[in-house]
Amino acid sequence: MKNIQLTSIAALLIFGSISLLTNCKKDTVLPYKYEADVLNLPDQPFKYRDQQLPSHMSHLQVVLQNKVTDHGATLGRVLFYDPKLSLNNKTACASCHLQEKGFADASRFSIGFDGGLTKRNASSITNPADMRTFFWDAREDNLKEMVLQPIKNHVEMGMDNFDALEKKLGLLDYYKPLFQNAFGDETITRDRIAEAMSQFLNSMVSANSPFDTAIPGSWGVQNPGSLTEEEQRGLNLFFGQAQCGVCHNPSAGQGFFNETFADIGLDKNPADKGLGANTPGMDGMFKIPSLRNIALTAPYMHDGRFATLEEVVDHYSENIEASANLHWTLKDFNGQPVRMGLAEADKKALVTFLKAMTDQQYINDQKFADPFK
């Protein structure tokens, strides 16, 4: 299925059907009028299900085999990049998750379909098949439900009426063969949209950074020889004096994050309560993110307050605040912050090691790239 030509559709929405389309912006008229586009897909789908993964990432083969099909992920890829999933055809999932940025956003807060700003920085998409919870506040534990939340969000994409979305996508000819191939018929449903998008996300495996060639092992590295001397020095700091490896360890699926949450002393009195908004007593705690491709995903933290990795390291070295729920590794027996006090050379080595987690293959892989280009 190559160079599928999108035929022009000219069917203007009449005012009487506005209530059907959305409850999000009642004064918005959504035109069903599109210019001709070309969707570029290979004659045979990319291999999403049968990816070649290094041995230390082989546990994800089970997810790929059980939850991903090539045609399902292909459909999910198109949905992920299609701005027509938004209310006014301006914003796609990929608008806030850029491949060249490790599928994160380059801005502190993302711009939604109507120009509004999100309240938190867009998380990177890195090995979601390894995750059990999603979003900074871990409010979702189901990937299929997670992919729908940005679509219906009143700031992000604004398409909160899925009956209308199903009808809207049904008017686009290029979706008919995609749904047919993925599910056996052309029927478009909310569940199928979520299923296809979750298949695409599950297939997004990053496993080819310089660090991966060092053969990671539990709480350390079995073969650091493939790292440079500076990277090795940073690695030793990471698992030693800096204590990064307590929360960001490779033992949990080589993702460099624990599936847990922490207050890292960003603010003494956090304005954003994080998990505390839904769980009393957890104010200021946020999901610990993966460090894969971290050099690409600036700005950092839930609110994007740090523009560089150097600023992140400076925070842990000198600027940890005495917040009420400060993580145990960052405070002494009296509850006071324990700042790492790293020398400038150590900071530089630590940042160099973090950059060794960049997977160039992942950010250039065509099977994860924009199919509308």
Summary of the structure (lengths in Angstrom):
residues: 373
radius of gyration: 22.0
end to end distance: 15.0
largest distance: 68.5
contacts: 1183
relative contact order: 0.15
helix: 39%
strand: 9%
